[in-house]
Amino acid sequence: MKKTTLLFSLFSFSILFSQARTEDFQITMPEKKAVKSLYKTIKVVDARVDTTNLGIVQKGAFNTKARVVPTVPINTQLQNLLNSLNASGSGDGEMLIYLKQLSFAEVTGAVSEKGYCYFQAFLFSKDGDGNYQLLNKIDSVIVHSSMDVTKATMRKGSEMIADFISRNIGRQNTAPEAYTYSEVLNYDLIEKNKYPLYSAAQLTDGLYSDFKKFRGQTPLEIPITNVKAAADPFKLLKIYSDINGKEKELKKSDYYALVYQGAPYLYSDLDHGFVKATKRADGDYYLNAKAKTTAKTGDVMLASAFFGIIGGLIASDANAVFEMKLDYMNGGLVPVKEIKR
């Protein structure tokens, strides 16, 4: 009897503990109806790296990390949102949202918390031939600071989603390109291959001042005469150029990327140099680099450093090494998994 009671207590505690480690997310239905909607239904292609949750928030006095797990599936919530926005006399068209990222994260500082919501998506409309044309896209982060940010960040995230849908449900698409549903399922590959960084057979050597120049493969006119590698052959610590007939070291932090002897390197501040990236079969570039996983008061946090981590924000030190994937839309590095030392 005692054993049964103990097992039941442990089981009950386990359930309560697991419940405490999740947080619901519901899109708030806006009060205002659309002036004119052309669409009755919305289809969802969930292309997120991790579809099991919507990121991580902190709960309670001890800031226990909890996964954001909606009790109502996101595709159902988006359809409910469209239904709520539609007034009488709305059209019967179909929208499709290709969801790349929808994730929450929180960072605790000395006196306040910062909450993030990252939303990345492509929105399509279905034409008369049953194909899909791109209506619009979004790649946006909202940041909220306060003593307790969870509810406020979720409210702002909900508003961002609702605003994106409402701004586009009255639009009639005239885009020349149309894609089959099968093509939309692989839309990331289609979109990436529009840029030389992903489509060119060989990359152009040189320094790149920002991501757009790197993606478009338009380097600066600064010849690289020499480099100094680290003990790790995947890192370059110093780069040199011929300036007025003299070889001088360049300031690495002035540049976003370097292509040297056909190989791409991305500048990493925490690694104090350029880190080599490798293109894989999925068409994306990956590299192993350090990422801050804690914040100090006044730090400017890049939202991409908190999204896409399988298993959550589990690193405790500020210089954990992650396998990173380059986001082809904005040049951010999305952590995929922690590299255990």
SVG drawing of the C-alpha trace seen along z (x, -y; Angstrom):
<svg xmlns="http://www.w3.org/2000/svg" viewBox="-22 -54 77 56">
<polyline fill="none" stroke="black" stroke-width="0.4" points="0.0,0.0 2.8,-2.4 4.6,-1.5 1.4,-2.2 0.9,-5.5 4.5,-6.5 4.3,-5.6 1.1,-7.5 2.6,-10.5 5.6,-10.4 3.5,-10.0 1.3,-12.9 4.3,-15.0 5.7,-14.1 2.5,-15.1 2.4,-18.5 6.1,-19.1 5.7,-18.4 2.6,-20.6 4.6,-23.4 7.1,-23.2 4.8,-24.1 3.0,-27.4 0.1,-27.7 -0.1,-30.2 -3.3,-31.4 -3.7,-34.0 -6.0,-36.7 -8.8,-37.3 -8.9,-41.0 -12.1,-43.0 -11.9,-44.8 -13.2,-43.0 -11.4,-43.2 -12.8,-45.8 -12.8,-43.3 -11.4,-39.8 -10.9,-37.6 -10.1,-34.4 -12.2,-31.9 -9.6,-29.3 -5.9,-29.2 -3.6,-26.2 -0.4,-25.8 2.9,-24.3 4.9,-24.0 8.6,-24.2 10.0,-25.0 13.1,-23.2 11.3,-22.0 7.5,-21.7 7.0,-20.3 7.0,-23.8 7.0,-27.5 10.2,-28.3 10.9,-28.7 9.7,-31.2 10.4,-31.5 7.8,-30.8 7.5,-31.5 9.8,-33.2 12.7,-30.9 12.4,-31.5 11.9,-27.9 12.2,-27.3 9.0,-26.1 8.3,-25.1 5.5,-27.0 3.1,-24.3 -0.2,-25.5 -3.2,-23.5 -4.9,-24.4 -2.8,-23.6 -1.4,-26.6 -3.2,-25.7 -6.5,-25.7 -5.7,-29.0 -4.8,-30.6 -8.1,-29.4 -9.9,-30.8 -8.1,-34.1 -9.1,-34.3 -12.7,-33.5 -12.6,-36.2 -11.3,-38.8 -13.8,-38.0 -16.9,-40.1 -20.0,-39.2 -19.6,-39.1 -16.0,-37.9 -14.6,-35.9 -14.1,-32.1 -10.4,-32.1 -7.6,-30.1 -4.4,-31.3 -1.4,-29.3 1.2,-30.2 4.7,-28.7 5.7,-28.9 9.5,-29.1 9.7,-30.4 7.4,-31.2 9.2,-31.2 9.4,-32.9 12.4,-33.4 13.2,-35.2 16.4,-36.5 16.8,-37.6 19.0,-40.6 19.9,-42.1 16.7,-44.2 14.4,-43.2 13.6,-40.6 13.5,-40.8 11.1,-38.8 11.4,-38.0 9.0,-36.7 10.4,-35.8 8.1,-35.4 9.2,-34.3 6.8,-33.2 5.8,-33.3 2.1,-33.9 0.6,-32.6 -2.8,-32.8 -4.3,-30.0 -5.1,-30.9 -7.7,-29.6 -5.4,-26.8 -4.8,-25.4 -1.3,-26.8 0.1,-29.3 1.4,-32.8 3.5,-34.7 1.4,-37.4 3.9,-38.6 6.6,-37.6 7.6,-38.5 10.9,-38.3 10.4,-40.2 11.3,-40.2 9.5,-42.0 11.3,-42.7 9.6,-43.6 11.3,-44.6 9.7,-44.5 9.8,-42.8 7.5,-39.9 7.5,-39.7 5.8,-36.4 2.2,-37.6 3.2,-40.8 5.5,-39.2 2.8,-36.6 0.3,-39.4 2.6,-41.3 3.5,-38.1 -0.2,-37.5 -0.8,-41.0 2.1,-40.6 0.6,-37.5 -2.9,-39.0 -1.6,-42.2 0.3,-40.2 -2.8,-38.2 -5.2,-41.1 -2.9,-43.3 -3.0,-40.7 -6.4,-39.2 -7.7,-42.0 -4.8,-41.6 -5.3,-40.1 -2.1,-38.5 -0.6,-39.5 2.8,-37.9 4.1,-36.2 5.5,-33.1 3.1,-30.3 4.0,-27.2 2.4,-23.8 1.7,-22.6 4.6,-20.2 6.9,-23.1 5.6,-25.1 6.5,-22.3 10.1,-22.9 9.8,-26.6 13.0,-27.3 15.1,-25.6 13.4,-27.6 13.9,-30.9 17.5,-30.2 18.5,-29.4 17.5,-32.9 20.8,-34.1 24.3,-33.4 25.6,-32.3 23.4,-29.3 23.2,-28.8 26.7,-29.5 29.0,-26.6 31.9,-28.5 32.1,-31.4 33.9,-34.6 37.0,-35.2 37.1,-38.4 35.8,-40.3 32.1,-41.1 30.8,-44.1 27.4,-42.7 25.1,-39.7 23.3,-41.0 26.7,-41.5 27.7,-38.0 24.4,-36.5 24.7,-38.3 28.4,-37.5 29.6,-41.0 32.9,-41.4 34.8,-44.6 37.7,-45.5 40.2,-44.7 42.7,-42.0 43.6,-39.4 47.3,-38.7 47.6,-36.4 45.8,-34.8 46.8,-33.4 44.9,-30.3 44.3,-29.2 45.2,-25.8 41.7,-24.9 42.0,-24.8 38.4,-25.9 39.2,-29.3 41.2,-32.3 42.5,-34.6 44.1,-37.3 43.7,-38.6 46.1,-40.8 45.9,-43.1 48.4,-45.1 47.8,-48.7 50.0,-51.2 52.6,-48.6 52.8,-47.3 51.1,-44.2 48.9,-45.2 46.5,-43.4 42.8,-44.3 40.3,-44.8 38.3,-41.6 35.2,-43.0 34.6,-45.4 33.5,-42.6 30.6,-40.1 32.3,-37.3 35.3,-36.2 35.7,-33.8 39.2,-32.5 40.4,-30.0 36.8,-29.3 35.8,-28.5 33.3,-30.7 34.1,-32.0 31.8,-34.1 33.0,-36.5 32.3,-35.5 33.0,-38.0 33.1,-35.4 35.6,-33.3 37.7,-36.4 38.0,-35.4 36.4,-34.0 34.8,-30.5 34.6,-28.2 31.1,-27.4 30.2,-24.2 27.3,-23.8 25.4,-20.6 23.0,-18.5 20.0,-20.5 21.6,-23.6 22.2,-25.4 25.5,-26.6 26.5,-25.3 29.4,-26.2 30.4,-25.5 30.7,-28.8 30.3,-30.2 27.0,-31.8 26.0,-33.7 23.3,-32.0 23.1,-34.3 22.6,-38.1 23.9,-40.9 22.2,-44.2 22.6,-46.4 23.6,-43.6 22.2,-43.9 20.9,-40.4 20.5,-39.1 17.2,-37.3 18.6,-34.6 20.8,-33.4 17.8,-32.0 15.8,-30.2 16.1,-26.8 18.0,-25.2 17.0,-21.6 16.4,-20.8 16.1,-24.4 18.4,-26.9 20.5,-24.4 24.0,-25.9 24.9,-27.7 28.1,-29.5 28.3,-32.5 30.6,-30.9 28.9,-27.6 29.7,-26.2 26.7,-25.4 26.3,-24.0 24.8,-27.0 22.8,-27.3 23.0,-30.5 19.5,-32.0 19.3,-32.8 16.7,-35.5 18.6,-37.8 22.1,-36.4 21.4,-35.4 23.0,-32.3 20.4,-29.9 21.7,-27.4 20.7,-23.9 22.4,-21.9 25.0,-22.4 28.4,-20.9 29.4,-19.1 33.0,-19.7"/>
</svg>
